């Protein structure tokens, strides 16, 4: 997951998506405000979470800037691949700075292969920032887009980055829309 983080261009604020010209068939995925996991499951019922990395680690310099943390900050990191239909559809990286057992996000440490979205959207008192957008420069994610936002609970942030790796636009168009506004307020 570090390769993805280092290969990203600048992040752009939510209002700039139109000027970035993402593919029209990818826009519904990028703009989905409900649980992306739930949406993916409606298209690929066999959706599985594959753990890539879970545990304490160093945040990237860019994550430190975004979260207003000191350089070289550490925290809890959870990197996963969401696989459906035999292919990786989305890669995700969640980082929680200032990690300790009493952190409001400490439940993330016990998710195992349970999707973060299932747990996250069941929480109360959560504020979500507006989305930001990026597309990779490097060959690993060429042609894919990423979105990220931070969630805040009791003053503690969780930064979630999701790379849209292989999303079939026709599957999205023919699946039922399970999108609901999250129980979060946009910060």
C-alpha positions as CSV (number, residue, x, y, z in Angstrom):
1,X,0.0,0.0,0.0
2,X,2.9,2.4,0.4
3,X,3.5,2.2,-3.3
4,X,0.0,3.6,-3.9
5,X,0.5,6.4,-1.4
6,X,3.8,7.5,-2.9
7,X,2.6,7.4,-6.5
8,X,-0.3,9.7,-6.0
9,X,-0.4,13.2,-7.3
10,X,-1.7,16.1,-5.3
11,X,-5.0,15.7,-3.6
12,X,-7.7,17.9,-4.8
13,X,-10.7,19.2,-2.7
14,X,-14.2,17.9,-3.2
15,X,-15.4,20.8,-5.3
16,X,-12.7,20.3,-7.9
17,X,-13.9,16.9,-9.2
18,X,-15.6,18.3,-12.3
19,X,-12.4,20.1,-13.3
20,X,-10.3,16.9,-12.9
21,X,-12.5,15.1,-15.5
22,X,-12.7,11.6,-14.1
23,X,-14.3,9.0,-16.4
24,X,-18.1,9.4,-16.3
25,X,-18.7,5.7,-15.5
26,X,-16.4,6.0,-12.4
27,X,-18.1,9.1,-10.9
28,X,-20.9,7.2,-9.1
29,X,-18.2,5.1,-7.3
30,X,-16.2,8.2,-6.4
31,X,-19.2,10.2,-5.2
32,X,-20.9,7.4,-3.3
33,X,-21.5,8.7,0.2
34,X,-22.8,5.5,1.9
35,X,-20.7,2.5,2.8
36,X,-18.5,1.7,-0.3
37,X,-18.2,-1.9,1.1
38,X,-22.0,-2.2,1.1
39,X,-22.2,-0.9,-2.5
40,X,-19.4,-3.2,-3.6
41,X,-21.3,-6.2,-2.0
42,X,-24.4,-5.3,-3.9
43,X,-22.5,-5.7,-7.2
44,X,-20.2,-8.6,-6.1
45,X,-22.0,-10.7,-3.4
46,X,-18.8,-12.7,-3.0
47,X,-16.9,-9.6,-1.8
48,X,-14.0,-10.5,0.6
49,X,-11.5,-8.5,2.6
50,X,-7.9,-9.5,2.2
51,X,-5.6,-8.1,4.8
52,X,-2.4,-6.7,3.4
53,X,-1.0,-5.0,6.6
54,X,-2.5,-4.5,10.0
55,X,-0.7,-3.0,13.0
56,X,1.3,-0.1,14.2
57,X,3.5,1.7,11.7
58,X,4.8,4.9,10.4
59,X,2.4,7.3,8.6
60,X,3.6,8.6,5.3
61,X,4.9,12.2,5.2
62,X,1.8,13.2,3.2
63,X,-0.6,11.6,5.8
64,X,1.2,13.4,8.6
65,X,0.6,16.7,6.8
66,X,-3.1,15.9,6.1
67,X,-3.7,14.8,9.7
68,X,-1.6,17.7,11.2
69,X,0.8,15.2,12.9
70,X,4.5,15.6,13.5
71,X,6.7,14.2,10.8
72,X,7.6,10.6,11.4
73,X,4.4,10.1,13.4
74,X,3.2,6.5,14.0
75,X,-0.2,5.1,14.4
76,X,-2.5,2.2,13.6
77,X,-2.5,1.2,9.9
78,X,-4.9,-1.2,8.2
79,X,-4.3,-1.9,4.5
80,X,-6.8,-4.2,2.7
81,X,-7.8,-5.4,-0.7
82,X,-11.5,-5.8,-1.4
83,X,-12.0,-8.6,-3.8
84,X,-15.1,-9.6,-5.7
85,X,-15.7,-11.7,-8.8
86,X,-12.2,-13.1,-8.5
87,X,-10.5,-9.7,-8.8
88,X,-9.3,-6.9,-6.6
89,X,-11.8,-4.1,-6.9
90,X,-10.7,-1.6,-4.3
91,X,-7.6,-1.2,-2.1
92,X,-7.9,0.8,1.1
93,X,-5.7,2.2,3.7
94,X,-6.9,3.5,7.1
95,X,-4.5,5.3,9.4
96,X,-5.2,6.3,13.0
97,X,-2.5,8.6,14.5
98,X,-2.0,8.8,18.3
99,X,-2.8,5.1,18.7
100,X,-3.4,3.7,22.2
101,X,-5.9,1.3,23.6
102,X,-8.3,4.0,24.7
103,X,-8.4,5.7,21.3
104,X,-12.0,6.1,20.1
105,X,-11.1,4.1,17.0
106,X,-9.6,1.2,19.0
107,X,-12.3,-1.2,17.7
108,X,-10.5,-1.1,14.3
109,X,-7.8,-3.3,15.8
110,X,-10.2,-6.2,16.2
111,X,-11.9,-6.2,12.8
112,X,-9.8,-9.0,11.3
113,X,-11.3,-9.6,7.8
114,X,-14.5,-7.8,8.6
115,X,-14.9,-4.7,6.4
116,X,-14.1,-1.4,8.0
117,X,-17.3,0.1,6.4
118,X,-19.5,-2.4,8.2
119,X,-18.1,-1.3,11.6
120,X,-17.6,2.4,10.7
121,X,-21.1,3.1,9.6
122,X,-22.5,1.5,12.8
123,X,-20.7,4.0,15.0
124,X,-22.3,7.1,16.4
125,X,-20.9,10.6,16.9
126,X,-18.8,10.5,13.8
127,X,-18.0,13.5,11.6
128,X,-16.8,12.9,8.0
129,X,-14.8,15.5,6.1
130,X,-15.5,16.2,2.4
131,X,-13.9,13.8,-0.1
132,X,-10.6,14.6,-1.7
133,X,-9.5,13.1,-5.1
134,X,-6.3,11.9,-6.7
135,X,-5.2,9.7,-9.6
136,X,-1.9,7.8,-9.6
137,X,1.1,8.8,-11.7
138,X,2.9,5.4,-11.4
139,X,2.3,2.3,-13.5
140,X,0.8,0.2,-10.6
141,X,-2.4,2.1,-10.5
142,X,-2.4,3.7,-13.9
143,X,-5.9,4.7,-14.9
144,X,-7.4,4.4,-11.5
145,X,-8.6,7.1,-9.2
146,X,-8.5,7.5,-5.4
147,X,-10.6,9.2,-2.9
148,X,-10.0,9.9,0.8
149,X,-11.7,11.5,3.7
150,X,-11.2,11.7,7.4
151,X,-13.6,10.6,10.1
152,X,-13.5,12.2,13.5
153,X,-14.8,10.6,16.6
154,X,-14.4,12.3,20.1
155,X,-11.7,14.5,18.6
156,X,-9.7,11.5,17.2
157,X,-9.1,11.3,13.4
158,X,-9.1,8.2,11.1
159,X,-7.9,8.9,7.5
160,X,-9.4,6.5,4.9
161,X,-8.0,6.3,1.4
162,X,-9.7,4.1,-1.2
163,X,-8.1,3.3,-4.6
164,X,-10.6,2.3,-7.3
165,X,-8.7,-0.5,-8.9
166,X,-11.1,-2.5,-11.1
167,X,-14.7,-1.4,-11.0
168,X,-17.0,-2.6,-13.8
169,X,-19.2,0.4,-14.7
170,X,-21.9,-1.9,-16.2
171,X,-22.2,-3.8,-12.9
172,X,-22.8,-0.6,-11.1
173,X,-25.5,0.4,-13.6
174,X,-27.4,-2.9,-13.3
175,X,-27.2,-3.3,-9.5
176,X,-29.7,-1.9,-7.0
177,X,-28.6,1.3,-5.4
178,X,-28.1,0.6,-1.7
179,X,-26.7,4.0,-1.0
180,X,-28.0,5.7,2.1
181,X,-26.6,8.8,3.7
182,X,-24.3,7.8,6.5
183,X,-25.3,8.4,10.1
184,X,-22.4,11.0,10.1
185,X,-22.5,14.7,9.7
186,X,-20.1,16.2,7.2
187,X,-17.6,18.3,8.9
